[in-house]
Amino acid sequence: MPAVPFLPQCGLIACNIGATEWAPRMDAAKVSQLYAVVEASEGAPERLGAALGAAPIASVLIVPAAGATLEAASAKLLVEVAQEANAAALIAADPQLARTVRADGVHLQVAKNLVGAYEAARDILGGRAIVGVDAAISRHDAMTLAEAGADYIAFGAPSHLKDRDKARARRDELIVWWAEIFEVPCVAFDVETREEAEALSGAGADFIAFRLPAAATPAATRDLVAGIAAALAVSETAE
């Protein structure tokens, strides 16, 4: 397996332990890394290969195609493509499948009992695997999961939400809040443009997560990834 790109599990940190209010961390500027989301659909290995060839990608999240179930054979192929490029391969929502296909970990999606889901995933995958969690809009869940040992906390702006501007603003606010206070890495999900990527990197997101469009050609996929990578370079220069 490739080297895990996420920081070690590390709990919550504040400048004044025991204070009634959290104080911001005084860290050196950090560089956001790329996190690609790929559907296990027709042409996925080619799209993923094009993405991995366009820029260094730290992690790849493998998700089922719309209306489909993620099958072990298709997941395994994408895991191998990602790991050959030294990217961590994660499976969406299914720790048992992640273990079966020898992925590097699992990404847990929003659920009623996220802590229970995290503990079950950790039992299945063990302490060395990556277990990241989407905390939706719950600050309480995010903090609880980080203390439990989650390797990263994700905040997104899911496409099914009608008010896209409100969803993005809420995600951005959560990223800023988390990055200023906590040591556990955060992932900004549902990034659609290079402008978003640049802004979220500047806000402190450790990873910028974007979806590889299922209908995109390999050439279009390369252009997308190269553009986002360039935006992160601009953000780093600005800092």
C-alpha positions as CSV (number, residue, x, y, z in Angstrom):
1,M,0.0,0.0,0.0
2,P,1.2,3.6,-0.6
3,A,2.2,5.9,2.2
4,V,-0.9,7.3,3.8
5,P,-1.1,11.0,3.0
6,F,-3.2,12.0,6.0
7,L,-1.7,13.2,9.3
8,P,-1.7,10.7,12.2
9,Q,-4.8,10.5,14.3
10,C,-4.3,13.3,16.9
11,G,-7.4,14.4,18.7
12,L,-8.4,18.0,19.3
13,I,-5.9,20.7,20.0
14,A,-6.4,24.3,21.3
15,C,-3.9,26.8,22.5
16,N,-5.4,26.8,26.0
17,I,-6.5,23.4,27.1
18,G,-9.5,23.6,29.4
19,A,-10.4,27.1,28.4
20,T,-14.1,27.8,27.8
21,E,-13.4,29.0,24.3
22,W,-11.2,27.5,21.7
23,A,-8.2,29.5,20.6
24,P,-6.8,29.4,17.0
25,R,-3.7,27.3,16.2
26,M,-0.7,29.2,15.2
27,D,0.5,26.8,12.5
28,A,2.8,27.6,9.5
29,A,0.9,27.9,6.2
30,K,-0.1,24.5,4.9
31,V,-0.5,23.4,1.3
32,S,-3.8,21.8,0.3
33,Q,-3.6,18.4,-1.5
34,L,-5.9,17.0,-4.2
35,Y,-8.6,14.4,-3.4
36,A,-10.4,12.9,-6.4
37,V,-13.8,11.3,-6.4
38,V,-14.4,8.8,-9.2
39,E,-17.5,6.9,-10.1
40,A,-17.0,3.2,-10.9
41,S,-18.7,3.4,-14.3
42,E,-17.7,2.8,-17.9
43,G,-14.4,4.4,-18.7
44,A,-13.5,5.1,-15.1
45,P,-10.0,3.6,-15.1
46,E,-9.1,5.8,-18.1
47,R,-10.5,8.9,-16.5
48,L,-8.7,8.1,-13.2
49,G,-5.5,7.4,-15.0
50,A,-5.7,10.8,-16.8
51,A,-6.4,12.6,-13.6
52,L,-3.5,10.9,-11.8
53,G,-1.2,11.8,-14.7
54,A,-2.2,15.5,-14.6
55,A,-1.1,16.4,-11.1
56,P,-0.2,14.7,-7.8
57,I,-3.4,13.4,-6.2
58,A,-3.1,12.3,-2.6
59,S,-6.3,10.3,-2.3
60,V,-9.0,8.8,-4.5
61,L,-12.5,8.1,-3.3
62,I,-14.3,5.3,-5.3
63,V,-18.1,5.7,-5.4
64,P,-20.8,3.7,-7.2
65,A,-22.3,5.1,-10.3
66,A,-25.7,6.7,-9.9
67,G,-28.3,4.1,-9.1
68,A,-25.8,1.3,-9.0
69,T,-24.0,-0.8,-6.3
70,L,-20.3,-0.7,-6.0
71,E,-19.1,-4.1,-7.1
72,A,-15.8,-5.6,-5.9
73,A,-14.4,-6.2,-9.4
74,S,-14.8,-2.6,-10.6
75,A,-13.7,-1.2,-7.2
76,K,-10.6,-3.4,-7.1
77,L,-9.5,-2.2,-10.6
78,L,-9.7,1.5,-9.5
79,V,-8.0,0.8,-6.2
80,E,-5.1,-0.7,-8.2
81,V,-4.9,2.3,-10.6
82,A,-4.8,4.7,-7.6
83,Q,-2.3,2.8,-5.6
84,E,0.0,2.4,-8.6
85,A,0.2,6.2,-8.7
86,N,0.9,6.3,-5.0
87,A,-2.5,7.7,-4.1
88,A,-4.5,6.4,-1.2
89,A,-7.6,4.5,-2.4
90,L,-10.7,4.9,-0.3
91,I,-14.1,3.1,-0.7
92,A,-17.3,5.0,-0.1
93,A,-19.4,3.8,2.9
94,D,-18.4,0.1,2.9
95,P,-15.5,-0.9,5.2
96,Q,-16.0,-4.6,4.5
97,L,-15.6,-4.0,0.7
98,A,-12.6,-1.7,1.4
99,R,-11.0,-4.7,3.3
100,T,-11.9,-7.1,0.5
101,V,-10.4,-5.1,-2.3
102,R,-7.4,-4.1,-0.2
103,A,-8.1,-0.4,-0.3
104,D,-6.3,2.0,2.0
105,G,-9.5,2.9,3.9
106,V,-13.1,4.0,3.8
107,H,-15.0,7.3,3.6
108,L,-18.1,7.3,5.8
109,Q,-21.0,9.3,4.6
110,V,-23.6,11.2,6.6
111,A,-25.6,8.8,8.9
112,K,-27.7,9.0,12.1
113,N,-25.1,7.3,14.2
114,L,-21.7,8.4,12.8
115,V,-19.8,7.5,15.9
116,G,-21.1,3.9,15.8
117,A,-20.4,3.7,12.1
118,Y,-16.8,4.9,12.7
119,E,-16.2,2.4,15.5
120,A,-17.6,-0.4,13.3
121,A,-15.3,0.6,10.4
122,R,-12.3,0.8,12.7
123,D,-13.0,-2.7,14.0
124,I,-13.2,-4.0,10.5
125,L,-10.2,-2.2,9.0
126,G,-7.9,-1.9,12.0
127,G,-5.9,1.0,13.3
128,R,-3.6,1.6,10.3
129,A,-6.4,2.1,7.7
130,I,-7.8,5.5,6.9
131,V,-11.3,6.1,8.2
132,G,-12.6,9.5,7.2
133,V,-16.0,10.9,8.0
134,D,-18.4,13.4,6.4
135,A,-19.8,15.3,9.4
136,A,-22.4,17.2,7.3
137,I,-23.2,20.4,9.2
138,S,-22.9,19.1,12.8
139,R,-20.0,20.7,14.6
140,H,-20.7,18.4,17.6
141,D,-20.4,15.3,15.4
142,A,-17.2,16.6,13.8
143,M,-15.5,17.2,17.2
144,T,-16.7,13.9,18.6
145,L,-15.5,11.9,15.6
146,A,-12.1,13.6,15.7
147,E,-11.7,12.7,19.3
148,A,-12.7,9.2,18.5
149,G,-9.8,8.9,16.1
150,A,-11.2,9.8,12.6
151,D,-8.3,10.4,10.2
152,Y,-10.1,13.3,8.6
153,I,-13.4,15.3,8.8
154,A,-15.2,16.3,5.7
155,F,-17.5,19.2,5.0
156,G,-19.4,19.5,1.7
157,A,-22.1,21.2,-0.3
158,P,-24.0,18.2,-1.7
159,S,-25.4,18.7,-5.2
160,H,-28.9,17.6,-4.2
161,L,-29.4,20.7,-2.0
162,K,-31.5,23.3,-3.9
163,D,-29.9,26.4,-2.5
164,R,-26.3,25.9,-3.8
165,D,-25.1,29.3,-2.6
166,K,-26.2,28.6,0.9
167,A,-24.7,25.1,0.9
168,R,-21.4,26.4,-0.3
169,A,-21.3,29.3,2.2
170,R,-22.1,26.8,5.1
171,R,-19.3,24.5,3.9
172,D,-16.8,27.3,3.6
173,E,-17.7,28.6,7.1
174,L,-17.2,25.1,8.6
175,I,-13.8,24.7,6.9
176,V,-12.6,28.1,8.3
177,W,-13.8,27.2,11.8
178,W,-12.2,23.8,11.7
179,A,-8.9,24.8,10.2
180,E,-8.4,27.6,12.7
181,I,-8.8,25.3,15.7
182,F,-8.3,21.6,15.1
183,E,-5.3,19.4,14.2
184,V,-7.2,16.6,12.5
185,P,-7.2,17.3,8.7
186,C,-10.3,18.6,7.0
187,V,-11.5,17.8,3.5
188,A,-13.6,20.3,1.5
189,F,-16.0,18.3,-0.7
190,D,-18.1,19.2,-3.7
191,V,-15.5,21.6,-5.2
192,E,-16.6,22.4,-8.7
193,T,-14.3,25.2,-9.9
194,R,-10.7,26.3,-9.6
195,E,-11.9,29.5,-8.0
196,E,-13.6,27.5,-5.2
197,A,-10.5,25.4,-4.9
198,E,-8.3,28.4,-4.5
199,A,-10.6,30.0,-1.9
200,L,-10.9,26.9,0.2
201,S,-7.2,26.2,0.1
202,G,-6.7,29.8,1.4
203,A,-9.3,29.1,4.1
204,G,-7.2,26.2,5.4
205,A,-8.7,23.0,3.9
206,D,-6.1,20.3,4.0
207,F,-7.6,18.5,1.0
208,I,-9.7,19.7,-1.9
209,A,-12.1,17.1,-3.1
210,F,-13.6,17.2,-6.6
211,R,-15.5,14.8,-8.7
212,L,-14.3,13.5,-12.0
213,P,-17.3,13.9,-14.3
214,A,-18.5,10.5,-15.5
215,A,-19.1,11.8,-19.0
216,A,-15.7,13.5,-19.4
217,T,-13.1,12.3,-21.8
218,P,-9.6,11.6,-20.5
219,A,-8.4,14.9,-22.1
220,A,-11.1,16.9,-20.4
221,T,-10.3,15.2,-17.1
222,R,-6.7,16.1,-17.4
223,D,-7.6,19.7,-18.0
224,L,-9.9,19.8,-15.0
225,V,-7.3,18.4,-12.6
226,A,-4.5,20.6,-14.0
227,G,-6.7,23.6,-13.5
228,I,-7.5,22.8,-9.9
229,A,-3.8,22.0,-9.2
230,A,-2.8,25.4,-10.7
231,A,-5.3,27.1,-8.5
232,L,-3.8,25.5,-5.4
233,A,-0.4,26.7,-6.5
234,V,-1.8,30.2,-6.8
235,S,-3.2,29.9,-3.3
236,E,0.1,28.7,-1.9
237,T,1.9,31.6,-3.5
238,A,-0.6,34.1,-2.1
239,E,-0.1,32.8,1.4
